[in-house]
Amino acid sequence: MADHDEIIDKERSKSAFKYVEDVAPGLRLEMDLDKIHHTSISDFQEVQVIDSYFGKTLVTDGKTQSTAHDEFVYHESLVHPPLFWSALLSGTTQPDGTRIPGSAPKSVFIGGGGELATAREVLKHNSIERLVMVDIDPKVLEVCKQYMPEWGGEAVTNHPKMELVVGDAHKYLMETQEKFDVIIMDISDPIEAGPGIALYTQEFYQRTSEVLSKPNGVFVTQAGSADFIPHPHAFPEDDDDDNKESWCFSPILNTLATVFDHSIPYTVPVPSFGECWGFVMAFNGGAKEARALADLPYEVIDNLIEERIEAVPGVPDHKYRSKGVKFLTGKEKGSEALKHYDGVTHRGLFSLSKSLRIAMKGDKRIMTVDNPVFMY
């Protein structure tokens, strides 16, 4: 029989530093913490870069922002559907229903996006002439360029089409006289007392509609948790005083619907988030346009990818390798320059589960300055 010291040594050898993240009330993700590359506190948030089960990971205020394992899933899903839809809206429709893309998008605005991967994906579109990105936290930008060049790094910040502004995206859009074909909001979740809440209100969305190019401007925002099978905590009852923080997916959808003709939800599984993630795209147009976006033939998307997508030179690929994910050299074009998004994937993004659609239909909340909705 092993003595006491041997038992202690055996248990000690199994112990390790852990990264633990609260995902939802009563739900946590826990994994080995292999390395801490960086930790600091900026004027806005705590910033960390670590190595975990999902490879290199950006963490702010204890929340995973993106990982080497699946950051491309989030960023490609956020960027390419609205940019390709902008191209199709700006084009023409033939008598047989075939859509011929136009010259848009030429100008894009990104609010947030400090990892630089959202800008990386935008710059893959050869139609782009001008990209403005406004992020409030210079520390995040500095840390990501130093420790996470695979997300974009200097190759993105020094790109000739890119204008990087360190500042308040809300203030910038409120004051700008410029028009953009696409506005992308890649910002922090609407957490109580957090800096991002003003960027999820009806008042702000009204302003974005004024800044978008007419008549075919497209707006998209990340919209938080959007699980395939919603947990009860996601939609608290009106009298539930113990659960005032919930999902914001449907309130964001509802709020954008008060400003734009069409407010379209879509989702994608992001393993490192521990759940599916939601996005909402909004635009103006005829009644048939909303269904057309979701039902685009996969050949239309695949043709657009081949015609318009080129890898951004100088961006190193992740050393971490997810199974089935191709390695990029920075010279690829067309489908070879994307890891996740294609025509088949596009159709899947807009196929929300029955239970999620039913739950969202019953949620009538709208987010305003005076009546915000906070996410867990």
N, C-alpha and C positions, 0 to 999 in steps of 0.2 A: 504493500500500500504506500502510495506517495505520501511523504511527510508534508507538514503545513507549508514550509518554504517552497517546496516544489509546486504545490497547488497555486500559491500566490504568483510564482514566476510564470506558470502556464497561463493564468488569467491575464497577467500583465502583458504577455506577448501577443494576446489577441486584441488588446486595446489599441485605439488609434484616435487621432483628432477627427472630429466629425463636423460636417457642415449641415446645419438643421435650418429649414425654412418653413414658416407657417404659410400654408397654401389657402386654407379655409378654416373656419371654426371647427376645431376637433381633428384637423388633418394637417400632418407635417410630412415633409420630405426629409429624409436623413441619409447621408452618404459619407464615404470617407473623404476627408480633406487632405489631399496629397501634398499641396504646396500653397503657400501664400506669396504671390509675386509682389503685391502692393496693398497697402492699406493707408488711408488718410481721411481727413474730414475737410470737405470744402465749405464754402459759405452757404451751401444749400443742402448737402447730404454727405453721408458716409460713403466712401468709394473703395471698393476692393476688387482685386483681380486674383483669382485662385485657380488651382487645378483640382478637379473633382471627378466623379464618375463620368461626367459629360465633357471632360477635357477642360481647356481654359475657359473661365467663366467670369463675366462682369457682374458684380453684385453692388447694388446701391441701397442703402438703408435696410440691409438684410434681405432684399428681394433680388432674385435672379433676373437679370436683364437679357442676357443672351449667352450662348455657349458654343464652343467649337463643334459640338455634336450636331446641332440643329439650327444655328442662327440663320442659315440660308433659307430654311423653311419659312420662318417668320418674315424675313426681309423680302424674299421673292414674292410671297403672298401679299404683302402690304403694297409693293410697288408695281408689279407688272400688270395686274388686272386693271387698275385705273388708268395707267398710261396707254395700254392698248385700247381701252374703251374710249379714251380721248381721241386716239387716232381714228377709230371707226365713226365716232360722232361727228368729227370734222370732215368726213368724207362724203360719199354719195351712196345711195341705195339703188340698185338696178331693179327693173320691173319684176325680175324673178326673185327678188329679195336679197340677192348677193350684195354684200357691202364692200365698197372700194375705199380703203383708208385714205385719209387726207394727210396733210403735212404736219399736223399736231401729233404729239405735244412738242412745242419748242421751248417753253419756259415752265419751270417747276419750282415750287416753294416747299421746303421741308421745315417744319417746326419741330425742334428737338433733334433726335437722331445722333446723339453724341458719339455713339460707337463708330459712326461713319459708314456703316454697312448699307443703310438706306440710300445714302448718296451714291455709294458704289453701284447699287442696282440701277438707279436712275441714269447714271452716266453710261451704262451699257446700251442705252437707246441712242442710235445714231441720229435721230431727229432732234435731239436736245441741242439747243444753242445757249441756254442760260439756266443755271441752277443756283438758287439762293437757299442757304441753310442757316437757320438761326437757332442756336442753342445757348441756354443761359449759364451753363456751368463750364468755365474754362478748365477746371481741374479734370473733369471727365474727358474732355477732348485731349488734354495733355497725356493723361494716363492711357487712353486707348491708342493714341499714336505710338506711345513708347512700348506698351506691353501687348497690344493687340493689332499689329499692322495687317493681319489677315482680314480684318473687318474693313479695311480701306486705307487707313494710315496716311502717310505723306503723299502717296500716289493719288489719293482723292483730294486732300486739302490743297495740293498744288496743281490740280487739274485746271487747264485754261478755261473751262466752262463753268467752274465752280467759284462762287463767292461765299465765303464763310464769315458769318457775323456772330460774335459773342454778345448776346443780348437777350432781351425778352421777346419771344415770338409773338405774344399777344400785343405788345406795344408796337412791334414792327408792322404787323398787319393792320392795326388800327390807324397807323399814320402813313402807310405807303400809298403812293399814287400809281404804282406799277400794277399791271394785270398779269395773271399767271394762268396757263392752260390747266395745270393740275396743282392742287394744294394737298400735301401729305403731312398729317400730324402724327409723329412718332414720339410721343411724349409720355411723361409719368402718368400712372393711373390717378384718377380723381380721389385721392385720399384726403380725409379731413385734415386741415391745416397744411396740406401739401401745396407746392407751387403750381400744380397742373390744373386745379379745379376750374379756374377761369377759362380754360381752353376747351371746356366741355359744355358750355352754356348756350342757350338759345340766342342770347345777345351776340356771342362770339361767332356762332355759325351764320347769323345774319350778315355779319361783316365779311366773312369769308365768301359768301355768295356775291358780294359787291366787288371783291377783289379778283374773282375768277373771270377769265375771258368769256365774253358772250358770243353765241348762245351755248357753247359746247364745253364750258369748264367742268372739271370733275374734282370733287373733294373726297378724301378718304382719311379715316382715322383708325388707329388701333382702338379697340373697344373692350379689352379685358377678357375675363373668364367667360367661356361659352361652352360648357360641357355638353357632350352628346346626350346624356341623361341628367337633367338639372337636379341638383340637391335642393331640399327644402330651404336651406339658408339663402339660396340665390334670390328668392322672391319672398321677402318677409311680409307678413300680414300687417295691415295698417296699425293694428293695436299691439304689435310686437315690440315693446319697448326695449327688449334685451338684444335685438338684432337690427340695428339701424344701418349697419354696413352690409352691403350685399353686392350682387352683380350690378353692372352698369350697362351691359350689352343692350338690353331692350330700351332703357331710358335714353341712351345715345341714339338708337335707331328712331325712337319716337320724336326726339327733339329735332333731329335733322329733317324729319318728315314735315315739320311745321315750317321749314324754310325752303326746302327744295321739292320739286315735283316728285322725285323718286329718292327713296332711302333704302338701300339694299344691304342686307346682312350677309356675311359669309364667314366661314370658320376653317381652322386647320389644326390638327393635333400638333402640339409642341411638347415632346417628351420631357424636356428639362423644366418646363413649367408645371408638370404634373397634371395637365389638363388641356382641353382644347382651347384655342384662343380665338377671339372674335375681332372682326373688322366691319366697318360700315362705310359703304361708298354712297355718295349723293351727287345728283346732277339733275338738270332740267331737260324736258323733252316730252314727246308724245306718250300716250298711254301704253303703247306696245314696247317702248324702249326697255322698261324694267325686265320684262320676260326675255327680251332678246339678249340682254347681257348674260343671263344665267344659261341660256340655251345656245350660245354660240357654238357652231360646229367645231370640233376639235381641229379640223383642217385650217380653219380661219386663224386660230391662235398659233398653230404650228407654222403657218406661212408668215405671219407677222414676226415670229421669233427668227425665222431664217433671214428675213429681209432687213430686220432692224437691230438685232442684238449683237454686240461685240464686247468681249471681255475688256476690263479696264487694265491697260498695261501697268506693270510695276506692283500690282497687289499680290503678295505671296499667298499661297494657299495654306490651309491648315495642315499642320503635321499630323494632328489627330485625324484618324480615318474612320468615318462611319461606313458600315458595310453597304455596298452598292452605290456609293457616292463617288463620282469621278473626281480626278485631280485636275486642277486648272493651272495652266502656265501663264495666263494673261494674253495669249495670242488667239484664243478660240473665238469662233463666230457662230451665230445661230444657236441651235439647241446645245451644242457643245459648251457654250458659255454659261449655261444654267444647270443647276443641280437638282432642282425640284419642280419648277413650274413648266407645264406644257399644256397642250390642248386637253388631254385627258384629265390632268390635275385640275384645270380650270373648272370643268363641269362638276368635279367633286367638291370644290370649295363652296359652291352655292347650293349643295344638297344638304340642307339642315335636317336633323332627325325630326320625326313626327312629334316626339315629346317636347323637344326644344321649341318647335314652332307653336305648339299649343300653349306652353308656358309663357312665351313671349307675347302671344296674342292677348293674354289676360293682364299684362302689365301695361298700365296706361301712364306711367310716370314720365314727366318732362323735366329737364334740368334747366333751371334758370339761375341767375345771380342770387335772387332772393330765396330760391328753393333748390339748392344743390342736392345731388345724390352721391353718396360716398361709397367707395369700393372697399372691401375688406383688405 
